[in-house]
Amino acid sequence: MRFSPEYVRLVLNENFEDAKAQFLSPLMAINYAHLAMLAEQGIVARGEAHAIRTALDQISLDEVRQVRYDGTYEDLFFYLDRLIVQRCGEDAAGRLHTARSRNDIDMTMYRMQQRQMILAIVEAALSLRRVLLALAGRHRDAVFPAHTHTQPAQPSTIAHYLLAVIEQLERDTVRLRAAYASTNRNPLGACAITGTGFPIDRLRTTTLLGFDEVTGNTYGSIATVDYLLESVSVSAVLLVGLGRVVQDLLLWCTSEFGYLRLSDAFVQCSSIMPQKRNPVALEHARAIASKALGQASAIMLAAHNTPFGDIVDTEDDLQPLVTAMFKDALRAVALVAAAMEHAEFDVTKLAARAEQGWITVTELADTLAREHGLPFKAGHAIASRLIASAKAAPGRPLGASLRDVSKEVTGAEIAYDDAALVEILSPQHFVNVRKTHGGPAPSETLRAIGVSEESLRGDHSWLRETRDKLARAEVQLKAVSAQM
């Protein structure tokens, strides 16, 4: 069949190049696994299986990658089919396609490719968690003014802030692992959409290809893309969360804040302004993450309102976008991890800012409630009036002002000397007394760091075991194929 030159140029050539780049290795693995299963089930005779396996062995993937599309075959599947026929004959080669379809082959390839991309993002997220945990461990006592509604609110610590980010990444990892579980199921054997009358063993190809389970309903094995949308959505959630953090980090790198300094390896100078030290690595991470989010939205739109069945909208034209989205998501996460590895916080400036703007005064209201039995609202009113009094008479001792405003609110004077008030209103005291589970007290962040380190070790073990399983399946498939 000869296709229209326009169709070749606009569709088939593009799809062929994409398939070579993304799916050649998975497709060959599927050929070997399916052949082994057919031989073991007696569906293909041993002699023919050996001839087909020999033909598969003779195909050079490097040579295939160099092939230019000429329009004499539809896609990569049919090109490989032609090579197999050339090497073992039409009769033997034709038996390889028993009990399978391009439909279930495509769905299997997509899942094999996607699981690797999910694991790559998991690894990047684990690296970022490791970097942030190290920073948190070094900054448990580094107080700084936490913001709400973009305004200074209360003192916290850098460790406390970073642990919030780390816990978010831990939840991202949980979601990624769930997406991997949904993805790593084997559709091979669903054939076109209804399965087959041949006595195939779907569990056998599941094992040989490193899948955890077989997909269920054969119609759904071909029709559904929810596993794809799940991993895309999970990645998007990760990127949105990370983007909010990067926005903070870039703000902290400004001269106006001056909290954070990236190492020289991740900044660039200006072509005209010698003094400039631009934190462009984080800017690139933000831009790349935004690009990936756009790609994720495009994937959702491409699948939206398409028929629930075999349809090209979720296949050849969509898969390159999926690959690009995962690639950019990986780049963004890995770049933040690399940039923060040797970043430095100006703890002196952080501490100085935590002294400003009366952001510790909540603790005075708390102290009045704890030590004097006042309703918190009364303590709040006293603290508020104390701020107004101090601003009106800057040189007046705080103790005297407190006695006056407390009498105005409660009818009785509450006395603290100036030294006691300085301690109550100190940022370090504010942080130290907040031992709430998940709070900023150094003793609590030390505990939280330990929990997160244990979680990180567990996720590293899962990643290692998962990749080991895929590697073992690859070795097993080679061994089984060699015996045919």
C-alpha positions as CSV (number, residue, x, y, z in Angstrom):
1,M,0.0,0.0,0.0
2,R,1.3,3.4,-0.9
3,F,0.1,6.3,1.3
4,S,-0.5,9.9,0.3
5,P,2.7,11.9,0.4
6,E,0.9,14.5,2.6
7,Y,-0.3,11.7,5.0
8,V,3.3,10.4,5.1
9,R,4.8,13.8,5.7
10,L,2.3,15.0,8.2
11,V,1.5,11.8,10.2
12,L,3.2,8.6,9.4
13,N,6.8,9.9,9.3
14,E,6.4,11.7,12.5
15,N,4.9,8.7,14.3
16,F,7.6,6.4,12.9
17,E,10.4,8.6,14.3
18,D,8.6,8.9,17.6
19,A,8.1,5.2,17.9
20,K,11.8,4.4,17.1
21,A,12.9,6.8,19.8
22,Q,10.4,5.7,22.5
23,F,9.1,2.2,21.9
24,L,11.6,0.1,19.9
25,S,13.1,-1.7,22.9
26,P,9.7,-2.4,24.5
27,L,8.3,-3.6,21.2
28,M,11.1,-6.1,20.8
29,A,10.7,-7.3,24.4
30,I,7.0,-7.9,23.7
31,N,7.9,-9.9,20.6
32,Y,10.2,-12.2,22.6
33,A,7.8,-12.6,25.6
34,H,4.8,-13.3,23.4
35,L,6.8,-15.8,21.4
36,A,8.0,-17.6,24.5
37,M,4.5,-17.8,25.8
38,L,3.1,-19.2,22.5
39,A,5.8,-21.8,22.4
40,E,5.3,-22.9,26.0
41,Q,1.5,-23.1,25.5
42,G,2.0,-25.2,22.3
43,I,0.3,-22.6,20.2
44,V,3.5,-22.3,18.1
45,A,5.7,-25.4,17.4
46,R,9.1,-25.4,18.9
47,G,10.8,-25.4,15.5
48,E,8.9,-22.4,14.3
49,A,9.5,-20.6,17.6
50,H,13.2,-21.2,17.2
51,A,13.1,-19.8,13.6
52,I,11.2,-16.7,14.8
53,R,13.5,-16.2,17.8
54,T,16.6,-16.4,15.5
55,A,15.0,-13.8,13.2
56,L,14.4,-11.5,16.2
57,D,18.0,-12.0,17.3
58,Q,19.2,-10.9,13.8
59,I,17.4,-7.5,14.0
60,S,19.9,-4.7,14.9
61,L,18.1,-2.0,16.9
62,D,20.9,0.4,16.0
63,E,20.2,-0.2,12.4
64,V,16.5,0.2,12.8
65,R,17.0,3.5,14.5
66,Q,18.8,4.8,11.4
67,V,16.0,3.8,9.0
68,R,14.3,6.6,7.2
69,Y,10.5,6.2,6.7
70,D,9.6,5.5,3.0
71,G,5.8,5.1,3.2
72,T,5.8,1.4,2.1
73,Y,4.6,0.2,5.5
74,E,2.3,1.8,8.1
75,D,4.4,2.0,11.2
76,L,7.2,0.6,13.3
77,F,5.3,-2.6,14.0
78,F,4.9,-3.4,10.4
79,Y,8.5,-2.5,9.6
80,L,9.7,-5.0,12.2
81,D,7.2,-7.5,10.9
82,R,8.8,-7.1,7.4
83,L,12.2,-7.7,8.9
84,I,11.1,-10.9,10.6
85,V,9.5,-12.2,7.4
86,Q,12.7,-11.5,5.5
87,R,14.7,-13.6,8.1
88,C,12.4,-16.6,8.7
89,G,9.8,-16.6,6.0
90,E,6.1,-15.6,5.8
91,D,4.8,-18.8,7.3
92,A,6.8,-18.8,10.5
93,A,6.7,-15.0,10.9
94,G,2.9,-15.0,10.5
95,R,2.6,-17.3,13.6
96,L,4.2,-14.7,15.9
97,H,1.0,-12.6,15.5
98,T,-1.2,-15.3,16.8
99,A,-3.4,-14.2,19.7
100,R,-2.3,-10.6,19.7
101,S,-3.1,-7.2,18.0
102,R,-1.4,-4.0,17.5
103,N,-3.9,-2.7,20.0
104,D,-2.7,-4.7,23.0
105,I,0.9,-4.4,21.8
106,D,0.6,-0.6,21.8
107,M,-1.0,-0.5,25.2
108,T,1.7,-2.7,26.6
109,M,4.5,-0.6,25.1
110,Y,3.0,2.6,26.5
111,R,2.9,1.1,30.0
112,M,6.4,-0.2,29.8
113,Q,7.7,3.2,28.8
114,Q,5.6,5.1,31.3
115,R,6.7,3.0,34.3
116,Q,10.3,3.9,33.6
117,M,9.4,7.6,33.5
118,I,7.5,7.4,36.7
119,L,10.5,5.7,38.4
120,A,12.8,8.5,37.1
121,I,10.6,11.2,38.7
122,V,10.4,9.2,42.0
123,E,14.2,9.1,42.0
124,A,14.4,12.8,41.4
125,A,11.9,13.5,44.2
126,L,13.9,11.3,46.6
127,S,17.1,13.2,45.7
128,L,15.3,16.5,46.5
129,R,14.0,15.1,49.8
130,R,17.6,14.1,50.7
131,V,18.9,17.5,50.0
132,L,16.2,19.3,51.9
133,L,16.6,16.9,54.9
134,A,20.3,17.7,55.1
135,L,19.5,21.5,55.0
136,A,16.8,21.0,57.7
137,G,19.2,19.1,59.9
138,R,21.6,22.0,59.8
139,H,19.0,24.7,60.4
140,R,16.9,23.5,63.3
141,D,17.7,26.6,65.3
142,A,17.7,29.1,62.4
143,V,14.7,31.3,63.2
144,F,13.1,33.4,60.5
145,P,9.8,35.3,60.0
146,A,7.3,33.0,58.5
147,H,4.7,34.8,56.3
148,T,1.0,34.5,55.9
149,H,-0.8,36.5,53.2
150,T,2.7,37.6,52.0
151,Q,3.2,39.5,55.3
152,P,5.5,38.6,58.3
153,A,3.4,36.5,60.7
154,Q,5.3,34.5,63.3
155,P,8.8,33.2,63.9
156,S,9.5,29.7,62.7
157,T,12.7,27.9,61.7
158,I,14.2,27.0,58.3
159,A,14.0,23.4,59.4
160,H,10.2,23.8,60.1
161,Y,9.6,25.3,56.6
162,L,11.7,22.7,54.8
163,L,10.0,19.8,56.7
164,A,6.7,21.1,55.3
165,V,8.1,20.9,51.8
166,I,9.6,17.5,52.5
167,E,6.3,16.1,53.8
168,Q,4.6,17.4,50.7
169,L,7.2,15.6,48.6
170,E,6.6,12.4,50.7
171,R,2.9,12.6,49.7
172,D,4.0,13.1,46.1
173,T,6.0,9.9,46.4
174,V,3.0,8.0,47.8
175,R,1.0,9.2,44.8
176,L,3.7,8.4,42.3
177,R,4.0,4.9,43.8
178,A,0.3,4.4,43.4
179,A,0.5,5.6,39.8
180,Y,3.2,3.1,39.2
181,A,1.0,0.3,40.6
182,S,-1.8,1.4,38.3
183,T,0.5,1.6,35.3
184,N,2.5,-1.6,35.8
185,R,-0.3,-4.0,34.7
186,N,0.0,-6.1,31.6
187,P,-2.7,-5.6,28.8
188,L,-1.0,-8.2,26.5
189,G,-3.5,-10.8,25.6
190,A,-6.5,-8.4,25.3
191,C,-5.8,-8.5,21.6
192,A,-8.0,-6.1,19.6
193,I,-10.4,-5.6,22.5
194,T,-12.1,-9.0,23.3
195,G,-9.2,-11.3,24.0
196,T,-8.8,-14.5,22.1
197,G,-10.0,-18.1,21.8
198,F,-6.4,-19.4,21.9
199,P,-5.2,-20.9,25.3
200,I,-2.8,-18.1,26.0
201,D,-1.2,-17.5,29.4
202,R,-1.3,-13.8,30.3
203,L,0.4,-14.4,33.6
204,R,3.5,-15.7,31.7
205,T,4.0,-12.6,29.7
206,T,3.3,-10.5,32.8
207,T,6.2,-12.2,34.5
208,L,8.6,-12.0,31.5
209,L,7.9,-8.3,31.0
210,G,8.2,-7.3,34.6
211,F,4.6,-6.4,35.2
212,D,3.1,-6.8,38.7
213,E,-0.3,-7.9,37.5
214,V,-2.5,-8.6,34.5
215,T,-5.1,-6.0,33.5
216,G,-8.7,-7.2,34.0
217,N,-11.4,-6.6,31.4
218,T,-10.1,-6.9,27.9
219,Y,-12.2,-4.1,26.6
220,G,-10.9,-1.8,29.3
221,S,-7.3,-3.0,28.7
222,I,-7.5,-1.3,25.3
223,A,-10.0,1.5,26.0
224,T,-8.9,3.0,29.3
225,V,-6.3,5.7,29.7
226,D,-7.0,6.5,33.4
227,Y,-3.6,4.9,34.4
228,L,-1.9,7.4,32.1
229,L,-4.0,10.4,33.3
230,E,-3.3,9.3,36.9
231,S,0.5,9.5,36.5
232,V,0.2,12.8,34.6
233,S,-2.0,14.2,37.3
234,V,0.3,13.1,40.1
235,S,3.2,14.7,38.3
236,A,1.2,17.9,37.9
237,V,0.4,18.0,41.6
238,L,4.1,17.6,42.4
239,L,5.0,20.4,40.0
240,V,2.4,22.8,41.4
241,G,3.6,22.2,44.9
242,L,7.2,22.5,44.0
243,G,6.6,25.7,42.0
244,R,5.1,27.4,45.0
245,V,8.3,26.6,46.9
246,V,10.5,27.8,44.1
247,Q,8.6,31.0,44.2
248,D,9.6,31.5,47.8
249,L,13.2,30.5,47.2
250,L,13.5,33.1,44.4
251,L,12.1,35.7,46.7
252,W,14.6,34.8,49.4
253,C,17.4,35.2,46.8
254,T,16.5,38.8,46.2
255,S,18.7,41.5,47.7
256,E,15.7,42.8,49.6
257,F,15.3,39.5,51.4
258,G,18.8,38.2,51.2
259,Y,17.9,34.9,53.0
260,L,19.3,32.5,50.5
261,R,22.4,32.3,48.3
262,L,22.9,29.8,45.6
263,S,26.4,28.5,44.8
264,D,28.3,30.1,41.9
265,A,27.6,27.1,39.8
266,F,23.9,27.9,39.6
267,V,23.9,31.6,39.0
268,Q,24.7,33.8,36.0
269,C,26.0,37.3,35.6
270,S,24.7,40.0,33.3
271,S,26.3,40.9,30.0
272,I,26.3,44.5,31.0
273,M,26.0,44.7,34.8
274,P,29.0,43.2,36.5
275,Q,27.4,43.2,39.9
276,K,24.5,40.9,39.0
277,R,24.2,37.5,40.5
278,N,21.1,36.0,38.9
279,P,19.6,32.8,40.5
280,V,18.7,31.5,37.0
281,A,18.8,27.8,37.9
282,L,15.6,28.3,40.0
283,E,14.1,30.4,37.3
284,H,14.7,27.7,34.8
285,A,13.2,25.2,37.1
286,R,10.1,27.3,37.4
287,A,9.8,27.8,33.7
288,I,10.4,24.1,32.9
289,A,7.8,23.1,35.5
290,S,5.3,25.5,34.0
291,K,6.0,24.0,30.6
292,A,5.4,20.5,32.0
293,L,2.1,21.6,33.5
294,G,1.0,22.9,30.2
295,Q,1.8,19.6,28.6
296,A,-0.1,17.8,31.3
297,S,-3.1,19.9,30.6
298,A,-2.7,19.2,26.9
299,I,-2.7,15.5,27.6
300,M,-6.0,15.8,29.5
301,L,-7.6,17.8,26.7
302,A,-6.4,15.3,24.1
303,A,-8.1,12.4,26.0
304,H,-11.2,14.4,26.9
305,N,-14.4,13.6,25.0
306,T,-12.9,10.8,23.0
307,P,-14.7,7.5,22.4
308,F,-14.2,4.8,25.1
309,G,-12.4,2.4,22.9
310,D,-9.4,2.0,20.6
311,I,-8.8,5.5,19.2
312,V,-5.6,7.2,17.9
313,D,-6.2,10.3,20.0
314,T,-4.6,8.5,23.0
315,E,-2.0,6.7,21.0
316,D,0.7,7.7,18.4
317,D,0.1,11.4,18.5
318,L,-0.3,11.7,22.2
319,Q,2.6,9.6,23.4
320,P,5.4,12.0,22.4
321,L,3.6,14.7,24.5
322,V,3.5,12.2,27.5
323,T,7.2,11.6,27.1
324,A,7.9,15.4,26.9
325,M,5.8,16.1,30.0
326,F,7.7,13.4,32.1
327,K,11.0,14.6,30.8
328,D,10.4,18.2,31.7
329,A,8.9,17.3,35.1
330,L,12.1,15.3,35.8
331,R,14.3,18.2,34.7
332,A,12.4,20.6,37.0
333,V,12.6,18.5,40.1
334,A,16.2,17.4,39.5
335,L,17.3,21.0,38.9
336,V,15.9,22.3,42.2
337,A,17.6,19.4,44.0
338,A,20.9,20.3,42.3
339,A,20.6,24.0,43.0
340,M,19.8,23.6,46.7
341,E,22.5,21.0,47.3
342,H,25.1,23.7,48.1
343,A,22.8,26.6,48.8
344,E,23.4,28.7,51.9
345,F,21.0,30.5,54.3
346,D,22.1,33.8,55.9
347,V,21.1,32.7,59.5
348,T,22.2,36.1,60.9
349,K,19.9,38.0,58.6
350,L,17.1,35.5,59.1
351,A,17.3,35.9,62.9
352,A,17.5,39.7,62.7
353,R,14.3,39.8,60.6
354,A,12.6,37.6,63.1
355,E,13.1,40.3,65.7
356,Q,11.2,42.9,63.7
357,G,7.5,43.8,63.4
358,W,6.3,42.5,66.7
359,I,5.8,39.0,65.1
360,T,6.4,37.3,68.4
361,V,3.6,39.1,70.3
362,T,1.2,36.1,70.0
363,E,3.4,34.5,72.6
364,L,2.7,37.4,75.0
365,A,-1.1,36.8,74.6
366,D,-0.5,33.0,75.1
367,T,1.6,33.7,78.2
368,L,-1.1,35.9,79.8
369,A,-3.6,33.2,79.1
370,R,-1.4,30.4,80.5
371,E,0.1,32.2,83.5
372,H,-2.8,34.6,84.5
373,G,-5.8,32.6,83.5
374,L,-7.1,35.3,81.1
375,P,-9.3,34.5,78.2
376,F,-7.2,34.5,75.1
377,K,-9.2,37.3,73.6
378,A,-8.3,39.5,76.6
379,G,-4.6,38.5,76.2
380,H,-4.9,39.4,72.5
381,A,-6.4,42.8,73.4
382,I,-3.6,43.5,75.9
383,A,-0.9,42.5,73.4
384,S,-2.5,44.7,70.7
385,R,-2.7,47.7,72.9
386,L,0.9,47.1,74.0
387,I,2.1,47.4,70.4
388,A,0.1,50.7,70.0
389,S,1.5,52.0,73.3
390,A,5.1,51.1,72.3
391,K,4.8,52.8,69.0
392,A,3.3,55.9,70.6
393,A,6.0,56.1,73.3
394,P,9.1,54.3,71.8
395,G,11.4,55.0,74.8
396,R,9.0,53.9,77.5
397,P,9.8,50.6,79.3
398,L,7.6,47.8,78.1
399,G,6.9,46.7,81.6
400,A,5.3,50.0,82.5
401,S,3.2,50.0,79.3
402,L,2.0,46.5,80.0
403,R,0.8,47.5,83.4
404,D,-1.2,50.3,82.0
405,V,-2.8,48.4,79.1
406,S,-3.6,45.3,81.2
407,K,-5.4,47.5,83.7
408,E,-7.4,49.1,80.8
409,V,-8.5,45.7,79.6
410,T,-9.0,43.7,82.8
411,G,-9.2,46.3,85.5
412,A,-6.0,44.9,87.2
413,E,-2.3,45.5,86.5
414,I,-0.2,42.6,85.2
415,A,3.4,43.0,85.9
416,Y,6.5,41.6,84.1
417,D,9.9,43.3,84.3
418,D,11.5,44.3,81.0
419,A,14.0,41.4,81.1
420,A,11.1,38.9,81.4
421,L,9.2,40.6,78.5
422,V,12.3,40.5,76.3
423,E,12.5,36.7,76.9
424,I,8.8,36.2,76.2
425,L,9.0,38.2,73.1
426,S,12.2,36.6,71.8
427,P,12.0,34.6,68.5
428,Q,13.9,31.7,69.9
429,H,11.6,31.4,72.9
430,F,8.6,31.7,70.6
431,V,9.9,28.7,68.6
432,N,11.2,26.7,71.6
433,V,7.9,26.6,73.4
434,R,6.0,25.4,70.3
435,K,6.5,21.7,70.8
436,T,3.2,20.9,69.2
437,H,3.4,17.7,67.1
438,G,4.7,19.1,63.8
439,G,5.7,22.4,65.3
440,P,8.9,24.4,65.0
441,A,10.6,23.6,68.3
442,P,14.1,22.2,67.6
443,S,13.2,19.1,69.7
444,E,10.2,18.5,67.5
445,T,11.9,19.1,64.2
446,L,14.6,16.7,65.3
447,R,11.9,14.0,65.7
448,A,10.3,14.9,62.4
449,I,13.6,14.8,60.6
450,G,14.1,11.3,62.0
451,V,10.6,10.2,60.7
452,S,11.3,11.7,57.3
453,E,14.7,10.0,57.1
454,E,13.1,6.7,57.8
455,S,10.4,7.4,55.1
456,L,13.2,8.3,52.7
457,R,15.0,5.0,53.4
458,G,11.8,3.1,52.8
459,D,11.1,4.8,49.5
460,H,14.7,4.2,48.4
461,S,14.3,0.5,49.2
462,W,11.0,0.4,47.2
463,L,12.7,2.1,44.2
464,R,15.7,-0.2,44.3
465,E,13.5,-3.3,44.6
466,T,11.2,-2.2,41.8
467,R,14.1,-1.6,39.4
468,D,15.7,-4.9,40.5
469,K,12.5,-6.7,39.6
470,L,12.4,-5.1,36.1
471,A,16.1,-6.0,35.6
472,R,15.5,-9.6,36.7
473,A,12.5,-9.9,34.3
474,E,14.8,-8.7,31.5
475,V,17.4,-11.3,32.4
476,Q,14.7,-14.0,32.6
477,L,13.3,-13.1,29.2
478,K,16.7,-13.3,27.6
479,A,17.3,-16.7,29.2
480,V,13.9,-18.1,28.2
481,S,14.4,-16.7,24.6
482,A,17.8,-18.3,24.3
483,Q,16.3,-21.7,25.1
484,M,13.8,-21.6,22.2
